[in-house]
Amino acid sequence: MTATRKPLEKYRRIVIKIGSALLVDRKTGLKKQWLDGMCADIATLKARGVDVLVVSSGAIALGRSVLDLPSGALKLEESQAAAAVGQIALARAWSESLSNDDIVAGQILLTLGDTEERRRYLNARATISQLLKIGAVPIINENDTVATSEIRYGDNDRLAARVATMTGADLLVLLSDIDGLYTAPPHLDPDARFLETIAAITPEIEAMAGGAASELSRGGMRTKIDAGKIATAAGCAMIIASGKTERPLQALVEGARSSWFAPSASPVTARKTWIAGQLLPAGSITIDTGAENALGSGKSLLPAGVRQVIGSFSRGDTIAIIGSEGREIARGLAGYDADEARQIAGRKSAEIAAILGYAGRAAMVHRDDMVMTAARRQAESERSDAHA
Ligand code: GLU
């Protein structure tokens, strides 16, 4: 079946995420020929004026192959050592292959903190923009040698989505050994249907993502859908496609099968994108239906609508806002520390001063510091369309 052609040259800035299994063969190591083809595709896009950023996995897989480590799970320090060895080889391979087309590569290694902490986020963003300005291709990976399990992305799907929103990209392409999203895992369910277009990531779409991951990479469909949520909310489209052919981007242009996730029609601002994309909210707040409706019509969250406060967070931390059905409906910056939030939960704003001993803010989460989840925004806009 031939799907719709994807005119990639129409995009201004594209982030391409490449899974480990595409770049590294368990037995023979780096797939040089594949990489050369990929770089030729990148050169074609750049010649048409598109900025290209690469999020390349493969450090651990390549390090494993260089060190000849046995297959099976690695301990954290083993995988960090493998990443240290593999990342040098990976960056050199990219740099050499891109230089065939006179393109300069710049290596960027990020940790979770570099994208989650606002100051570091702005810093990383400035470096990447400068690389793009001089015409280089940033080759990005997680800094696996220092990231520990609690404070790491662990998968490059979400890292790539974060890079896409950070740099204002308009397209994210996830290349791996999976050609797109199916209604159910195709190897388990013969009735699984392939989805070519996904207009919005609804809870039904989320339920379709199984948890499977291949041995070489950590991400499965789950992390790809999470990446889609981050990217599309910021107005960046996403494509999931197979990278198993020799010239995967050219194949997409020529109409290879892929799943296309539409960008949100009402993308949130850069600051709100940053809030929405936070991977580790410091806590959460459960609200009642009245507050849920108020949030849906663009109002701030007042203490009166708060039913429960979970976790320990400080004022200014990102927290998840949970609706009456137990689903996350928004994220925002807390107006109060968790302890204070507990004291004023369910109380009128006018009572705050008497309870806390000082006149705090009227809102628990101000609407300027809050962003509704993409699925929720879609539901609201369908509701207002129906009323129009
Ligand atoms: N950062 C890991 C590596 O380069 C890959 C993570 C992933 O597979 O998504 O080996």
Residues whose N, C-alpha, C, O or C-beta is under 5 A from the ligand:
A	BS01	LIG	S56 S57 G58 A59 I60 A61 N141 E142 G154 D155 N156 D157 L216 S217 R218 G219
